[in-house]
Amino acid sequence: MQNKDHRLEFRVYMEDTDAQGIVYHANYLRYFERGRSEVLESLGVPMARIAQPDSRLVVYEARIKFRRPVLLGDKIEVLTSMLRESEYRLRFRHQIRRKGEDETLVSGEVDVVAIDRDGTVRELPAIFNSV
């Protein structure tokens, strides 16, 4: 089951960019993380719940495609959707666009899994059964 895209909007600041005014490549992962956090909050899954030691959600795999740069001062939107891939894994799909435009500048997928206190992969918490 896949949920509807969640949209997060913000401006790109100097701290996000390199000396050329282009968003530093690792910062896209931070933008994706913000999108994931907002999707979970919108579904009633508070951040404090997924940070509990018995069922932390951690990144298992990340893939990014850089199509066009995001620039200093751009107003962007991060579109995020979530798909339950299995009893153990959630997949988040992300697209970054300039606000008001349809062109995807950067896209990515991030798979997350739940781990227990020992770092062993476990089934997703029951809170994700309806996802």
N, CA, C and O atoms as a Tinker XYZ file with bonds, in Angstrom:
   524  protein
     1  N      0.839000   -1.166000    0.000000    73     2
     2  CA     0.000000    0.000000    0.000000    64     1     3
     3  C      0.892000    1.240000    0.000000    63     2     4     5
     4  O      1.887000    1.287000    0.723000    81     3
     5  N      0.548000    2.223000   -0.790000    73     3     6
     6  CA     1.346000    3.444000   -0.867000    64     5     7
     7  C      0.472000    4.618000   -0.452000    63     6     8     9
     8  O     -0.694000    4.700000   -0.837000    81     7
     9  N      1.031000    5.506000    0.318000    73     7    10
    10  CA     0.267000    6.681000    0.715000    64     9    11
    11  C      0.455000    7.802000   -0.300000    63    10    12    13
    12  O      1.328000    7.740000   -1.166000    81    11
    13  N     -0.374000    8.813000   -0.177000    73    11    14
    14  CA    -0.299000    9.988000   -1.032000    64    13    15
    15  C      0.989000   10.763000   -0.745000    63    14    16    17
    16  O      1.504000   10.726000    0.373000    81    15
    17  N      1.502000   11.459000   -1.749000    73    15    18
    18  CA     2.713000   12.258000   -1.561000    64    17    19
    19  C      2.518000   13.297000   -0.464000    63    18    20    21
    20  O      1.492000   13.974000   -0.394000    81    19
    21  N      3.518000   13.400000    0.375000    73    19    22
    22  CA     3.565000   14.473000    1.367000    64    21    23
    23  C      4.473000   15.545000    0.793000    63    22    24    25
    24  O      5.494000   15.236000    0.179000    81    23
    25  N      4.109000   16.797000    0.988000    73    23    26
    26  CA     4.856000   17.917000    0.412000    64    25    27
    27  C      5.422000   18.779000    1.530000    63    26    28    29
    28  O      4.687000   19.263000    2.391000    81    27
    29  N      6.740000   18.967000    1.508000    73    27    30
    30  CA     7.429000   19.805000    2.476000    64    29    31
    31  C      8.129000   20.910000    1.705000    63    30    32    33
    32  O      8.887000   20.630000    0.776000    81    31
    33  N      7.887000   22.159000    2.074000    73    31    34
    34  CA     8.466000   23.292000    1.350000    64    33    35
    35  C      9.428000   24.054000    2.244000    63    34    36    37
    36  O      9.184000   24.222000    3.438000    81    35
    37  N     10.522000   24.513000    1.654000    73    35    38
    38  CA    11.452000   25.388000    2.355000    64    37    39
    39  C     12.408000   26.037000    1.367000    63    38    40    41
    40  O     12.441000   25.684000    0.188000    81    39
    41  N     13.182000   26.991000    1.865000    73    39    42
    42  CA    14.160000   27.714000    1.049000    64    41    43
    43  C     15.547000   27.113000    1.278000    63    42    44    45
    44  O     15.844000   26.628000    2.369000    81    43
    45  N     16.394000   27.147000    0.246000    73    43    46
    46  CA    17.784000   26.692000    0.347000    64    45    47
    47  C     18.627000   27.845000    0.869000    63    46    48    49
    48  O     18.625000   28.938000    0.303000    81    47
    49  N     19.350000   27.588000    1.959000    73    47    50
    50  CA    20.179000   28.600000    2.595000    64    49    51
    51  C     21.654000   28.368000    2.282000    63    50    52    53
    52  O     22.040000   27.318000    1.768000    81    51
    53  N     22.467000   29.368000    2.601000    73    51    54
    54  CA    23.906000   29.303000    2.370000    64    53    55
    55  C     24.504000   28.035000    2.997000    63    54    56    57
    56  O     25.362000   27.389000    2.395000    81    55
    57  N     24.055000   27.685000    4.194000    73    55    58
    58  CA    24.591000   26.514000    4.888000    64    57    59
    59  C     24.365000   25.206000    4.134000    63    58    60    61
    60  O     25.029000   24.207000    4.412000    81    59
    61  N     23.431000   25.207000    3.181000    73    59    62
    62  CA    23.117000   24.002000    2.404000    64    61    63
    63  C     24.017000   23.831000    1.186000    63    62    64    65
    64  O     24.026000   22.770000    0.563000    81    63
    65  N     24.772000   24.868000    0.845000    73    63    66
    66  CA    25.452000   24.873000   -0.450000    64    65    67
    67  C     26.974000   24.829000   -0.318000    63    66    68    69
    68  O     27.551000   25.033000    0.750000    81    67
    69  N     27.588000   24.550000   -1.470000    73    67    70
    70  CA    29.049000   24.606000   -1.550000    64    69    71
    71  C     29.458000   26.022000   -1.974000    63    70    72    73
    72  O     28.624000   26.926000   -2.017000    81    71
    73  N     30.729000   26.206000   -2.281000    73    71    74
    74  CA    31.236000   27.536000   -2.631000    64    73    75
    75  C     30.662000   28.063000   -3.946000    63    74    76    77
    76  O     30.780000   29.253000   -4.236000    81    75
    77  N     30.048000   27.196000   -4.736000    73    75    78
    78  CA    29.478000   27.594000   -6.015000    64    77    79
    79  C     27.985000   27.919000   -5.920000    63    78    80    81
    80  O     27.351000   28.236000   -6.926000    81    79
    81  N     27.423000   27.838000   -4.698000    73    79    82
    82  CA    26.003000   28.127000   -4.524000    64    81    83
    83  C     25.102000   26.983000   -4.939000    63    82    84    85
    84  O     23.908000   27.178000   -5.166000    81    83
    85  N     25.670000   25.780000   -5.042000    73    83    86
    86  CA    24.907000   24.574000   -5.405000    64    85    87
    87  C     24.758000   23.722000   -4.150000    63    86    88    89
    88  O     25.705000   23.581000   -3.375000    81    87
    89  N     23.568000   23.152000   -3.948000    73    87    90
    90  CA    23.359000   22.311000   -2.772000    64    89    91
    91  C     24.394000   21.191000   -2.770000    63    90    92    93
    92  O     24.556000   20.469000   -3.754000    81    91
    93  N     25.089000   21.065000   -1.643000    73    91    94
    94  CA    26.083000   20.008000   -1.451000    64    93    95
    95  C     25.373000   18.664000   -1.493000    63    94    96    97
    96  O     24.322000   18.495000   -0.874000    81    95
    97  N     25.943000   17.703000   -2.224000    73    95    98
    98  CA    25.250000   16.448000   -2.531000    64    97    99
    99  C     24.740000   15.697000   -1.300000    63    98   100   101
   100  O     23.665000   15.101000   -1.357000    81    99
   101  N     25.473000   15.708000   -0.202000    73    99   102
   102  CA    25.043000   14.969000    0.993000    64   101   103
   103  C     23.822000   15.604000    1.647000    63   102   104   105
   104  O     23.092000   14.936000    2.378000    81   103
   105  N     23.599000   16.878000    1.391000    73   103   106
   106  CA    22.448000   17.537000    2.004000    64   105   107
   107  C     21.117000   17.040000    1.460000    63   106   108   109
   108  O     20.089000   17.197000    2.118000    81   107
   109  N     21.113000   16.447000    0.280000    73   107   110
   110  CA    19.863000   15.890000   -0.229000    64   109   111
   111  C     19.368000   14.771000    0.688000    63   110   112   113
   112  O     18.162000   14.593000    0.857000    81   111
   113  N     20.291000   14.022000    1.275000    73   111   114
   114  CA    19.887000   12.990000    2.236000    64   113   115
   115  C     19.210000   13.621000    3.448000    63   114   116   117
   116  O     18.265000   13.052000    3.994000    81   115
   117  N     19.682000   14.785000    3.873000    73   115   118
   118  CA    19.031000   15.501000    4.969000    64   117   119
   119  C     17.634000   15.941000    4.569000    63   118   120   121
   120  O     16.706000   15.847000    5.372000    81   119
   121  N     17.469000   16.415000    3.351000    73   119   122
   122  CA    16.147000   16.819000    2.872000    64   121   123
   123  C     15.210000   15.606000    2.828000    63   122   124   125
   124  O     14.039000   15.700000    3.196000    81   123
   125  N     15.746000   14.463000    2.370000    73   123   126
   126  CA    14.935000   13.245000    2.349000    64   125   127
   127  C     14.509000   12.863000    3.767000    63   126   128   129
   128  O     13.365000   12.466000    3.991000    81   127
   129  N     15.427000   12.985000    4.714000    73   127   130
   130  CA    15.117000   12.656000    6.113000    64   129   131
   131  C     13.997000   13.537000    6.651000    63   130   132   133
   132  O     13.107000   13.055000    7.352000    81   131
   133  N     14.037000   14.810000    6.328000    73   131   134
   134  CA    12.954000   15.711000    6.745000    64   133   135
   135  C     11.625000   15.250000    6.152000    63   134   136   137
   136  O     10.602000   15.243000    6.836000    81   135
   137  N     11.647000   14.867000    4.884000    73   135   138
   138  CA    10.429000   14.373000    4.241000    64   137   139
   139  C      9.904000   13.120000    4.918000    63   138   140   141
   140  O      8.702000   13.002000    5.155000    81   139
   141  N     10.796000   12.176000    5.236000    73   139   142
   142  CA    10.371000   10.943000    5.915000    64   141   143
   143  C      9.775000   11.257000    7.281000    63   142   144   145
   144  O      8.737000   10.711000    7.657000    81   143
   145  N     10.433000   12.133000    8.012000    73   143   146
   146  CA     9.936000   12.496000    9.337000    64   145   147
   147  C      8.540000   13.100000    9.252000    63   146   148   149
   148  O      7.668000   12.768000   10.056000    81   147
   149  N      8.327000   13.973000    8.294000    73   147   150
   150  CA     7.014000   14.611000    8.146000    64   149   151
   151  C      5.941000   13.619000    7.708000    63   150   152   153
   152  O      4.800000   13.707000    8.163000    81   151
   153  N      6.291000   12.674000    6.828000    73   151   154
   154  CA     5.322000   11.648000    6.427000    64   153   155
   155  C      4.888000   10.842000    7.641000    63   154   156   157
   156  O      3.696000   10.619000    7.852000    81   155
   157  N      5.851000   10.409000    8.430000    73   155   158
   158  CA     5.522000    9.602000    9.607000    64   157   159
   159  C      4.683000   10.391000   10.604000    63   158   160   161
   160  O      3.709000    9.868000   11.144000    81   159
   161  N      5.050000   11.635000   10.849000    73   159   162
   162  CA     4.254000   12.473000   11.750000    64   161   163
   163  C      2.823000   12.637000   11.223000    63   162   164   165
   164  O      1.867000   12.598000   11.998000    81   163
   165  N      2.679000   12.820000    9.907000    73   163   166
   166  CA     1.339000   13.005000    9.329000    64   165   167
   167  C      0.482000   11.744000    9.449000    63   166   168   169
   168  O     -0.746000   11.818000    9.408000    81   167
   169  N      1.130000   10.593000    9.597000    73   167   170
   170  CA     0.419000    9.325000    9.775000    64   169   171
   171  C      0.217000    8.976000   11.252000    63   170   172   173
   172  O     -0.274000    7.897000   11.581000    81   171
   173  N      0.598000    9.896000   12.129000    73   171   174
   174  CA     0.415000    9.658000   13.550000    64   173   175
   175  C      1.520000    8.848000   14.202000    63   174   176   177
   176  O      1.324000    8.269000   15.270000    81   175
   177  N      2.689000    8.804000   13.558000    73   175   178
   178  CA     3.838000    8.086000   14.106000    64   177   179
   179  C      4.851000    9.129000   14.577000    63   178   180   181
   180  O      5.625000    9.641000   13.768000    81   179
   181  N      4.857000    9.449000   15.868000    73   179   182
   182  CA     5.764000   10.482000   16.353000    64   181   183
   183  C      7.224000   10.029000   16.316000    63   182   184   185
   184  O      7.528000    8.844000   16.458000    81   183
   185  N      8.115000   10.996000   16.124000    73   183   186
   186  CA     9.544000   10.692000   16.059000    64   185   187
   187  C     10.026000    9.976000   17.324000    63   186   188   189
   188  O     10.874000    9.087000   17.249000    81   187
   189  N      9.493000   10.357000   18.471000    73   187   190
   190  CA     9.903000    9.714000   19.723000    64   189   191
   191  C      9.585000    8.214000   19.695000    63   190   192   193
   192  O     10.308000    7.416000   20.292000    81   191
   193  N      8.515000    7.834000   19.010000    73   191   194
   194  CA     8.130000    6.413000   18.948000    64   193   195
   195  C      9.131000    5.597000   18.127000    63   194   196   197
   196  O      9.464000    4.472000   18.499000    81   195
   197  N      9.604000    6.149000   17.032000    73   195   198
   198  CA    10.505000    5.356000   16.185000    64   197   199
   199  C     11.959000    5.454000   16.623000    63   198   200   201
   200  O     12.842000    4.873000   15.991000    81   199
   201  N     12.209000    6.187000   17.704000    73   199   202
   202  CA    13.564000    6.262000   18.240000    64   201   203
   203  C     13.718000    5.415000   19.503000    63   202   204   205
   204  O     14.773000    5.426000   20.138000    81   203
   205  N     12.673000    4.688000   19.863000    73   203   206
   206  CA    12.747000    3.852000   21.059000    64   205   207
   207  C     13.706000    2.692000   20.814000    63   206   208   209
   208  O     13.725000    2.123000   19.723000    81   207
   209  N     14.499000    2.341000   21.820000    73   207   210
   210  CA    15.550000    1.325000   21.638000    64   209   211
   211  C     15.070000   -0.043000   21.151000    63   210   212   213
   212  O     15.848000   -0.776000   20.542000    81   211
   213  N     13.822000   -0.400000   21.400000    73   211   214
   214  CA    13.364000   -1.727000   20.996000    64   213   215
   215  C     12.871000   -1.788000   19.553000    63   214   216   217
   216  O     12.599000   -2.875000   19.042000    81   215
   217  N     12.754000   -0.649000   18.895000    73   215   218
   218  CA    12.263000   -0.665000   17.506000    64   217   219
   219  C     12.676000    0.598000   16.760000    63   218   220   221
   220  O     11.829000    1.323000   16.239000    81   219
   221  N     13.948000    0.850000   16.713000    73   219   222
   222  CA    14.450000    2.012000   15.966000    64   221   223
   223  C     14.300000    1.770000   14.468000    63   222   224   225
   224  O     14.462000    0.647000   13.990000    81   223
   225  N     13.991000    2.824000   13.743000    73   223   226
   226  CA    13.998000    2.752000   12.290000    64   225   227
   227  C     15.329000    3.303000   11.810000    63   226   228   229
   228  O     15.711000    4.418000   12.167000    81   227
   229  N     16.037000    2.523000   10.997000    73   227   230
   230  CA    17.345000    2.934000   10.497000    64   229   231
   231  C     17.391000    2.763000    8.978000    63   230   232   233
   232  O     16.669000    1.943000    8.410000    81   231
   233  N     18.242000    3.540000    8.340000    73   231   234
   234  CA    18.402000    3.446000    6.891000    64   233   235
   235  C     19.132000    2.151000    6.554000    63   234   236   237
   236  O     20.184000    1.842000    7.113000    81   235
   237  N     18.543000    1.406000    5.626000    73   235   238
   238  CA    19.125000    0.155000    5.133000    64   237   239
   239  C     19.832000    0.390000    3.799000    63   238   240   241
   240  O     20.906000   -0.157000    3.548000    81   239
   241  N     19.217000    1.209000    2.953000    73   239   242
   242  CA    19.791000    1.478000    1.628000    64   241   243
   243  C     19.265000    2.820000    1.131000    63   242   244   245
   244  O     18.116000    3.177000    1.392000    81   243
   245  N     20.106000    3.562000    0.415000    73   243   246
   246  CA    19.709000    4.833000   -0.181000    64   245   247
   247  C     20.223000    4.915000   -1.610000    63   246   248   249
   248  O     21.354000    4.527000   -1.900000    81   247
   249  N     19.377000    5.426000   -2.496000    73   247   250
   250  CA    19.735000    5.617000   -3.896000    64   249   251
   251  C     19.313000    7.030000   -4.296000    63   250   252   253
   252  O     18.200000    7.458000   -3.991000    81   251
   253  N     20.196000    7.748000   -4.974000    73   251   254
   254  CA    19.904000    9.131000   -5.375000    64   253   255
   255  C     20.262000    9.321000   -6.846000    63   254   256   257
   256  O     21.285000    8.830000   -7.322000    81   255
   257  N     19.395000   10.046000   -7.552000    73   255   258
   258  CA    19.676000   10.461000   -8.931000    64   257   259
   259  C     19.690000   11.974000   -8.968000    63   258   260   261
   260  O     18.718000   12.635000   -8.602000    81   259
   261  N     20.820000   12.513000   -9.422000    73   259   262
   262  CA    20.993000   13.956000   -9.530000    64   261   263
   263  C     20.756000   14.353000  -10.984000    63   262   264   265
   264  O     21.557000   14.020000  -11.857000    81   263
   265  N     19.669000   15.056000  -11.244000    73   263   266
   266  CA    19.345000   15.443000  -12.620000    64   265   267
   267  C     19.783000   16.875000  -12.917000    63   266   268   269
   268  O     20.400000   17.143000  -13.948000    81   267
   269  N     19.455000   17.797000  -11.998000    73   267   270
   270  CA    19.806000   19.210000  -12.149000    64   269   271
   271  C     20.089000   19.763000  -10.758000    63   270   272   273
   272  O     19.507000   19.292000   -9.781000    81   271
   273  N     20.959000   20.738000  -10.652000    73   271   274
   274  CA    21.302000   21.250000   -9.323000    64   273   275
   275  C     20.191000   22.098000   -8.703000    63   274   276   277
   276  O     19.416000   22.752000   -9.401000    81   275
   277  N     20.141000   22.066000   -7.385000    73   275   278
   278  CA    19.317000   22.979000   -6.608000    64   277   279
   279  C     20.264000   24.078000   -6.138000    63   278   280   281
   280  O     21.387000   23.803000   -5.716000    81   279
   281  N     19.805000   25.319000   -6.215000    73   279   282
   282  CA    20.692000   26.461000   -6.014000    64   281   283
   283  C     20.329000   27.291000   -4.784000    63   282   284   285
   284  O     19.198000   27.265000   -4.299000    81   283
   285  N     21.316000   28.017000   -4.303000    73   283   286
   286  CA    21.143000   28.933000   -3.188000    64   285   287
   287  C     19.939000   29.831000   -3.442000    63   286   288   289
   288  O     19.820000   30.420000   -4.517000    81   287
   289  N     19.052000   29.940000   -2.469000    73   287   290
   290  CA    17.879000   30.806000   -2.580000    64   289   291
   291  C     16.664000   30.153000   -3.203000    63   290   292   293
   292  O     15.566000   30.702000   -3.116000    81   291
   293  N     16.827000   28.982000   -3.837000    73   291   294
   294  CA    15.672000   28.298000   -4.420000    64   293   295
   295  C     14.651000   27.976000   -3.342000    63   294   296   297
   296  O     15.004000   27.594000   -2.227000    81   295
   297  N     13.396000   28.132000   -3.686000    73   295   298
   298  CA    12.316000   27.623000   -2.851000    64   297   299
   299  C     11.992000   26.244000   -3.425000    63   298   300   301
   300  O     11.636000   26.113000   -4.596000    81   299
   301  N     12.120000   25.232000   -2.589000    73   299   302
   302  CA    11.937000   23.872000   -3.079000    64   301   303
   303  C     10.840000   23.159000   -2.311000    63   302   304   305
   304  O     10.417000   23.581000   -1.235000    81   303
   305  N     10.402000   22.070000   -2.902000    73   303   306
   306  CA     9.478000   21.178000   -2.226000    64   305   307
   307  C     10.026000   19.772000   -2.327000    63   306   308   309
   308  O     10.529000   19.349000   -3.368000    81   307
   309  N      9.916000   19.061000   -1.225000    73   307   310
   310  CA    10.320000   17.662000   -1.162000    64   309   311
   311  C      9.032000   16.855000   -1.114000    63   310   312   313
   312  O      8.271000   16.940000   -0.151000    81   311
   313  N      8.794000   16.075000   -2.156000    73   311   314
   314  CA     7.622000   15.208000   -2.197000    64   313   315
   315  C      8.060000   13.821000   -1.750000    63   314   316   317
   316  O      9.021000   13.266000   -2.283000    81   315
   317  N      7.363000   13.268000   -0.783000    73   315   318
   318  CA     7.738000   11.977000   -0.215000    64   317   319
   319  C      6.517000   11.083000   -0.139000    63   318   320   321
   320  O      5.450000   11.502000    0.307000    81   319
   321  N      6.685000    9.853000   -0.578000    73   319   322
   322  CA     5.644000    8.841000   -0.409000    64   321   323
   323  C      6.271000    7.624000    0.248000    63   322   324   325
   324  O      7.482000    7.415000    0.175000    81   323
   325  N      5.434000    6.826000    0.888000    73   323   326
   326  CA     5.926000    5.663000    1.623000    64   325   327
   327  C      5.209000    4.417000    1.135000    63   326   328   329
   328  O      4.005000    4.428000    0.875000    81   327
   329  N      5.975000    3.346000    1.018000    73   327   330
   330  CA     5.463000    2.060000    0.567000    64   329   331
   331  C      6.004000    0.981000    1.492000    63   330   332   333
   332  O      7.207000    0.920000    1.743000    81   331
   333  N      5.130000    0.141000    1.991000    73   331   334
   334  CA     5.589000   -0.979000    2.817000    64   333   335
   335  C      6.002000   -2.100000    1.880000    63   334   336   337
   336  O      5.158000   -2.688000    1.205000    81   335
   337  N      7.282000   -2.397000    1.835000    73   335   338
   338  CA     7.831000   -3.407000    0.930000    64   337   339
   339  C      7.685000   -4.822000    1.474000    63   338   340   341
   340  O      7.510000   -5.767000    0.705000    81   339
   341  N      7.755000   -4.975000    2.792000    73   339   342
   342  CA     7.647000   -6.293000    3.424000    64   341   343
   343  C      7.342000   -6.087000    4.900000    63   342   344   345
   344  O      7.112000   -4.962000    5.343000    81   343
   345  N      7.342000   -7.168000    5.653000    73   343   346
   346  CA     7.111000   -7.073000    7.094000    64   345   347
   347  C      8.291000   -6.407000    7.797000    63   346   348   349
   348  O      8.203000   -6.041000    8.969000    81   347
   349  N      9.399000   -6.255000    7.065000    73   347   350
   350  CA    10.630000   -5.745000    7.656000    64   349   351
   351  C     11.088000   -4.409000    7.093000    63   350   352   353
   352  O     11.967000   -3.770000    7.673000    81   351
   353  N     10.508000   -3.967000    5.966000    73   351   354
   354  CA    11.105000   -2.825000    5.268000    64   353   355
   355  C     10.058000   -1.853000    4.741000    63   354   356   357
   356  O      9.038000   -2.251000    4.178000    81   355
   357  N     10.340000   -0.556000    4.941000    73   355   358
   358  CA     9.566000    0.524000    4.344000    64   357   359
   359  C     10.430000    1.195000    3.285000    63   358   360   361
   360  O     11.635000    1.361000    3.472000    81   359
   361  N      9.816000    1.578000    2.181000    73   359   362
   362  CA    10.530000    2.320000    1.139000    64   361   363
   363  C      9.907000    3.704000    1.024000    63   362   364   365
   364  O      8.692000    3.853000    0.888000    81   363
   365  N     10.769000    4.707000    1.083000    73   363   366
   366  CA    10.345000    6.093000    0.911000    64   365   367
   367  C     10.862000    6.573000   -0.430000    63   366   368   369
   368  O     12.048000    6.437000   -0.730000    81   367
   369  N      9.975000    7.135000   -1.235000    73   367   370
   370  CA    10.351000    7.705000   -2.528000    64   369   371
   371  C     10.309000    9.214000   -2.412000    63   370   372   373
   372  O      9.340000    9.785000   -1.911000    81   371
   373  N     11.359000    9.850000   -2.874000    73   371   374
   374  CA    11.505000   11.293000   -2.725000    64   373   375
   375  C     11.737000   11.957000   -4.081000    63   374   376   377
   376  O     12.424000   11.418000   -4.948000    81   375
   377  N     11.150000   13.135000   -4.238000    73   375   378
   378  CA    11.421000   13.990000   -5.392000    64   377   379
   379  C     11.628000   15.405000   -4.873000    63   378   380   381
   380  O     10.879000   15.877000   -4.017000    81   379
   381  N     12.631000   16.069000   -5.388000    73   379   382
   382  CA    12.870000   17.466000   -5.035000    64   381   383
   383  C     12.647000   18.297000   -6.285000    63   382   384   385
   384  O     13.216000   18.026000   -7.343000    81   383
   385  N     11.803000   19.319000   -6.143000    73   383   386
   386  CA    11.469000   20.224000   -7.244000    64   385   387
   387  C     11.538000   21.660000   -6.755000    63   386   388   389
   388  O     11.437000   21.920000   -5.556000    81   387
   389  N     11.711000   22.592000   -7.687000    73   387   390
   390  CA    11.540000   23.993000   -7.337000    64   389   391
   391  C     10.042000   24.219000   -7.151000    63   390   392   393
   392  O      9.223000   23.691000   -7.904000    81   391
   393  N      9.703000   25.000000   -6.154000    73   391   394
   394  CA     8.295000   25.244000   -5.867000    64   393   395
   395  C      7.591000   25.806000   -7.098000    63   394   396   397
   396  O      8.063000   26.749000   -7.733000    81   395
   397  N      6.454000   25.203000   -7.414000    73   395   398
   398  CA     5.651000   25.658000   -8.544000    64   397   399
   399  C      6.071000   25.085000   -9.884000    63   398   400   401
   400  O      5.460000   25.405000  -10.904000    81   399
   401  N      7.093000   24.250000   -9.911000    73   399   402
   402  CA     7.560000   23.638000  -11.162000    64   401   403
   403  C      7.359000   22.133000  -11.101000    63   402   404   405
   404  O      7.325000   21.551000  -10.017000    81   403
   405  N      7.225000   21.501000  -12.263000    73   403   406
   406  CA     6.992000   20.060000  -12.332000    64   405   407
   407  C      8.264000   19.238000  -12.527000    63   406   408   409
   408  O      8.244000   18.020000  -12.351000    81   407
   409  N      9.354000   19.884000  -12.884000    73   407   410
   410  CA    10.583000   19.151000  -13.167000    64   409   411
   411  C     11.224000   18.630000  -11.880000    63   410   412   413
   412  O     11.458000   19.385000  -10.937000    81   411
   413  N     11.501000   17.328000  -11.860000    73   411   414
   414  CA    12.209000   16.729000  -10.732000    64   413   415
   415  C     13.692000   16.993000  -10.899000    63   414   416   417
   416  O     14.287000   16.622000  -11.911000    81   415
   417  N     14.291000   17.639000   -9.896000    73   415   418
   418  CA    15.709000   17.972000   -9.937000    64   417   419
   419  C     16.552000   16.838000   -9.360000    63   418   420   421
   420  O     17.588000   16.475000   -9.917000    81   419
   421  N     16.098000   16.290000   -8.250000    73   419   422
   422  CA    16.785000   15.190000   -7.576000    64   421   423
   423  C     15.710000   14.214000   -7.113000    63   422   424   425
   424  O     14.668000   14.624000   -6.601000    81   423
   425  N     15.971000   12.920000   -7.296000    73   423   426
   426  CA    15.036000   11.911000   -6.809000    64   425   427
   427  C     15.817000   10.841000   -6.063000    63   426   428   429
   428  O     17.027000   10.694000   -6.233000    81   427
   429  N     15.115000   10.120000   -5.255000    73   427   430
   430  CA    15.779000    9.058000   -4.516000    64   429   431
   431  C     14.808000    8.133000   -3.843000    63   430   432   433
   432  O     13.622000    8.431000   -3.697000    81   431
   433  N     15.335000    7.009000   -3.439000    73   431   434
   434  CA    14.593000    6.037000   -2.645000    64   433   435
   435  C     15.446000    5.679000   -1.442000    63   434   436   437
   436  O     16.656000    5.476000   -1.550000    81   435
   437  N     14.792000    5.606000   -0.301000    73   435   438
   438  CA    15.479000    5.234000    0.925000    64   437   439
   439  C     14.672000    4.122000    1.586000    63   438   440   441
   440  O     13.492000    4.290000    1.893000    81   439
   441  N     15.326000    2.989000    1.798000    73   439   442
   442  CA    14.698000    1.868000    2.492000    64   441   443
   443  C     15.110000    1.914000    3.949000    63   442   444   445
   444  O     16.284000    2.107000    4.267000    81   443
   445  N     14.144000    1.736000    4.830000    73   443   446
   446  CA    14.428000    1.692000    6.259000    64   445   447
   447  C     13.920000    0.376000    6.830000    63   446   448   449
   448  O     12.950000   -0.200000    6.337000    81   447
   449  N     14.590000   -0.086000    7.873000    73   447   450
   450  CA    14.195000   -1.297000    8.587000    64   449   451
   451  C     14.162000   -0.967000   10.071000    63   450   452   453
   452  O     14.719000    0.037000   10.515000    81   451
   453  N     13.499000   -1.829000   10.826000    73   451   454
   454  CA    13.476000   -1.692000   12.285000    64   453   455
   455  C     14.543000   -2.606000   12.864000    63   454   456   457
   456  O     14.763000   -3.717000   12.382000    81   455
   457  N     15.204000   -2.114000   13.910000    73   455   458
   458  CA    16.180000   -2.940000   14.618000    64   457   459
   459  C     15.840000   -2.942000   16.106000    63   458   460   461
   460  O     15.212000   -2.013000   16.614000    81   459
   461  N     16.258000   -3.985000   16.784000    73   459   462
   462  CA    16.051000   -4.068000   18.229000    64   461   463
   463  C     17.252000   -3.489000   18.966000    63   462   464   465
   464  O     18.135000   -2.897000   18.346000    81   463
   465  N     17.288000   -3.654000   20.259000    73   463   466
   466  CA    18.357000   -3.086000   21.094000    64   465   467
   467  C     19.741000   -3.584000   20.693000    63   466   468   469
   468  O     20.733000   -2.878000   20.871000    81   467
   469  N     19.808000   -4.807000   20.149000    73   467   470
   470  CA    21.089000   -5.404000   19.769000    64   469   471
   471  C     21.490000   -5.093000   18.335000    63   470   472   473
   472  O     22.551000   -5.517000   17.879000    81   471
   473  N     20.634000   -4.345000   17.614000    73   471   474
   474  CA    20.938000   -4.020000   16.222000    64   473   475
   475  C     20.503000   -5.087000   15.237000    63   474   476   477
   476  O     20.895000   -5.054000   14.071000    81   475
   477  N     19.697000   -6.033000   15.693000    73   475   478
   478  CA    19.193000   -7.095000   14.832000    64   477   479
   479  C     17.906000   -6.635000   14.152000    63   478   480   481
   480  O     17.032000   -6.051000   14.793000    81   479
   481  N     17.795000   -6.900000   12.851000    73   479   482
   482  CA    16.586000   -6.536000   12.119000    64   481   483
   483  C     15.401000   -7.302000   12.694000    63   482   484   485
   484  O     15.487000   -8.497000   12.974000    81   483
   485  N     14.306000   -6.590000   12.862000    73   483   486
   486  CA    13.092000   -7.199000   13.390000    64   485   487
   487  C     11.907000   -6.736000   12.560000    63   486   488   489
   488  O     12.036000   -5.829000   11.739000    81   487
   489  N     10.754000   -7.356000   12.771000    73   487   490
   490  CA     9.556000   -6.925000   12.058000    64   489   491
   491  C      9.255000   -5.475000   12.420000    63   490   492   493
   492  O      9.567000   -5.003000   13.514000    81   491
   493  N      8.636000   -4.785000   11.462000    73   491   494
   494  CA     8.244000   -3.402000   11.710000    64   493   495
   495  C      7.264000   -3.347000   12.885000    63   494   496   497
   496  O      6.470000   -4.271000   13.061000    81   495
   497  N      7.303000   -2.298000   13.680000    73   495   498
   498  CA     6.362000   -2.160000   14.784000    64   497   499
   499  C      4.911000   -2.209000   14.288000    63   498   500   501
   500  O      4.622000   -1.871000   13.140000    81   499
   501  N      4.023000   -2.628000   15.163000    73   499   502
   502  CA     2.602000   -2.793000   14.813000    64   501   503
   503  C      1.979000   -1.499000   14.300000    63   502   504   505
   504  O      0.994000   -1.542000   13.562000    81   503
   505  N      2.524000   -0.373000   14.672000    73   503   506
   506  CA     1.990000    0.913000   14.226000    64   505   507
   507  C      1.998000    1.036000   12.703000    63   506   508   509
   508  O      1.281000    1.865000   12.143000    81   507
   509  N      2.818000    0.202000   12.022000    73   507   510
   510  CA     2.897000    0.236000   10.551000    64   509   511
   511  C      2.012000   -0.812000    9.881000    63   510   512   513
   512  O      2.043000   -0.934000    8.656000    81   511
   513  N      1.236000   -1.562000   10.634000    73   511   514
   514  CA     0.376000   -2.599000   10.055000    64   513   515
   515  C     -0.639000   -2.048000    9.066000    63   514   516   517
   516  O     -1.015000   -2.738000    8.118000    81   515
   517  N     -1.086000   -0.819000    9.274000    73   515   518
   518  CA    -2.099000   -0.240000    8.374000    64   517   519
   519  C     -1.491000    0.514000    7.201000    63   518   520   521
   520  O     -2.209000    1.072000    6.372000    81   519
   521  N     -0.178000    0.527000    7.137000    73   519   522
   522  CA     0.505000    1.267000    6.052000    64   521   523
   523  C      0.667000    0.362000    4.847000    63   522   524
   524  O      1.214000    0.784000    3.827000    81   523
